[in-house]
């Protein structure tokens, strides 16, 4: 295992910030990871695990060890007549993985297209977009327990998924490194979620009346590209905000003031509103009032 020193992190974060890591390890296998964690001279240093580098904004050089997960590999874990369980290593690029699955007509990830990052980081905040979250297609993951070096399997319940939340952002934060994730996808009879945002309108404008999962992915890519700049051209973290979640009383009060506010009922019975809609209206009101 080769540990590099004073390495620029510019290529490894989507904001494109040119800071340096005192020590840097590119992890290609679980053995690489175990070997790196066993180096005594590095164990007293601060440690940062990087995936796709999309949820971090560097403001200064990092004085410790940066571990970048670059493990690769996608395989069919198991199959049933209508399901396929696909295992992907943590270092796989998320968008490339979505493309790989959609090209094979494996449904479930098409709404999650064009989210920056890697497979290994996707369960940490239960990434979601256009009505789909990781928890909806998640089967299990394997993670390395840093303190013991043991490989632990987590099922959906173990991960304690919430809205942009999981066990790995709370009790498990800094204690585990995700190695691989298994997703349960549809190989037949796809259920398409088209009611979020302008997906259905865009399909209709293209004259698509019987969309396939590839059509859904293409439309959502188009919508996202029209709203968000390419990180390779303009550094950004993608769409990283959380929509406000309100109880019924709070939402009713807000709805009285803004009858046309969009809303979505979540599994807990609370109401999720659109942060982008609220920001747009607040900005327009401020403009009209000269603020």
Residue pairs with C-beta under 8 A, 6 or more apart in sequence:
1 25
1 32
1 35
1 36
1 39
2 25
3 23
3 24
3 25
3 36
3 39
3 42
3 65
4 23
4 24
4 25
4 26
5 22
5 23
5 24
6 20
6 21
6 22
7 20
7 21
7 24
7 66
8 18
8 19
8 20
9 17
9 18
9 19
9 20
9 21
9 24
9 50
9 53
9 58
9 62
9 66
10 16
10 17
10 18
10 19
12 50
12 53
12 66
12 68
13 50
13 53
13 54
13 56
13 57
13 58
14 52
14 53
14 54
14 116
14 231
14 235
14 236
14 237
14 238
15 56
15 57
15 58
15 231
15 235
15 236
15 237
16 231
16 235
17 57
17 58
17 59
17 235
19 58
19 59
19 60
19 61
19 62
20 61
20 62
21 48
21 61
21 62
21 64
21 65
21 66
22 45
22 61
22 62
22 63
22 64
22 65
23 42
23 45
23 64
23 65
23 66
24 65
24 66
24 68
25 32
25 36
25 65
25 66
25 67
25 68
26 68
26 70
27 33
27 36
27 67
27 68
27 69
27 70
27 71
27 91
28 70
28 71
28 72
28 91
29 71
30 71
30 144
30 151
30 179
33 67
33 69
33 144
33 177
33 179
34 144
34 149
36 42
36 65
36 67
37 43
37 146
37 149
38 149
42 64
42 65
45 63
45 64
45 65
46 62
46 63
46 64
46 65
47 64
47 65
47 66
47 67
48 62
48 64
48 65
48 66
48 67
49 66
49 67
49 68
49 69
49 177
50 56
50 66
50 67
50 68
50 69
51 68
51 69
51 90
51 91
51 117
51 118
51 120
51 121
52 93
52 94
52 116
52 117
52 118
52 121
53 117
54 116
54 117
54 121
54 231
54 237
54 238
54 240
55 117
55 121
55 125
55 237
55 240
57 237
67 177
69 90
69 91
69 118
69 120
69 177
69 178
70 91
71 89
71 90
71 91
71 92
71 120
71 179
71 180
72 89
72 91
72 92
73 87
73 88
73 89
73 92
74 86
74 87
74 88
74 89
74 92
74 97
74 100
75 86
75 87
76 84
76 85
76 86
76 87
77 85
77 86
77 87
77 139
77 182
78 85
79 85
79 187
81 188
82 186
82 187
82 188
82 189
83 184
83 185
83 186
83 187
84 106
84 184
84 185
84 186
84 187
85 139
85 182
85 183
85 184
85 185
86 101
86 106
86 182
86 183
86 185
87 180
87 181
87 182
88 97
88 119
88 180
88 181
88 182
88 183
89 119
89 120
89 179
89 180
90 118
90 119
90 120
90 121
90 177
90 178
90 179
90 180
90 181
91 118
91 119
91 120
92 118
92 119
92 120
93 118
93 119
94 112
94 115
94 116
94 117
94 118
94 119
94 122
94 127
95 113
95 114
95 115
95 116
97 109
97 119
98 109
98 110
98 112
98 113
98 217
99 113
99 217
101 108
101 109
101 183
101 185
102 109
102 110
102 113
102 213
102 214
102 217
103 214
105 187
105 213
106 185
106 186
106 187
107 185
107 186
107 187
107 190
107 191
107 192
107 213
108 132
108 136
108 137
108 183
108 184
108 185
108 186
109 132
109 137
109 183
109 185
110 192
110 213
110 214
110 216
110 217
110 220
111 129
111 130
111 131
111 132
111 193
111 196
111 216
111 217
111 220
112 127
112 128
112 129
112 130
112 132
112 134
113 129
113 217
113 220
113 221
113 224
114 220
114 221
114 224
114 225
114 228
115 122
115 127
115 129
115 238
116 231
116 237
116 238
117 127
117 238
119 180
119 181
120 177
120 178
120 179
120 180
120 181
121 178
122 134
122 181
123 134
123 138
123 141
123 159
123 161
123 166
123 168
123 178
123 181
124 166
124 168
124 169
124 178
125 164
125 165
125 166
125 169
126 133
126 134
126 135
126 159
126 161
126 162
126 163
126 164
126 165
126 166
127 133
127 134
127 164
128 134
128 163
128 164
129 220
129 224
129 239
130 193
130 196
130 197
130 199
130 220
131 193
131 195
131 196
131 264
132 193
133 161
133 163
134 161
135 156
135 159
135 161
137 183
137 184
137 185
138 156
138 159
138 161
138 181
138 182
138 183
138 184
139 155
139 156
139 182
139 183
139 184
140 153
140 154
140 155
140 156
140 181
140 182
141 153
141 154
141 159
141 178
141 179
141 180
141 181
141 182
142 151
142 152
142 153
142 154
142 178
142 179
142 180
143 151
143 152
143 154
143 168
143 176
143 177
143 178
143 179
144 150
144 151
144 152
144 176
144 177
144 179
145 151
145 152
145 175
145 176
146 174
146 175
146 176
146 177
147 175
151 179
152 176
154 167
158 167
159 166
159 167
159 168
160 166
160 167
160 170
163 242
163 245
163 266
163 272
164 242
166 172
168 176
168 178
190 212
190 213
192 211
192 213
192 216
194 200
194 203
194 211
194 216
196 264
197 223
198 223
199 216
199 219
199 220
199 223
202 219
202 222
202 223
203 211
203 215
203 216
203 219
206 215
206 219
208 215
211 219
224 239
227 239
228 236
228 238
228 239
229 236
231 237
231 238
241 275
241 276
242 275
243 272
243 273
243 274
243 275
244 272
244 273
244 275
244 278
245 266
245 270
245 271
245 272
245 273
246 254
246 270
246 271
246 272
246 273
247 270
247 271
248 269
248 270
248 271
250 271
251 263
251 271
251 273
254 261
254 273
255 261
255 263
258 281
261 273
261 274
261 277
261 278
262 273
262 274
262 277
263 271
263 272
263 273
263 274
264 271
264 272
264 273
265 271
265 272
266 272
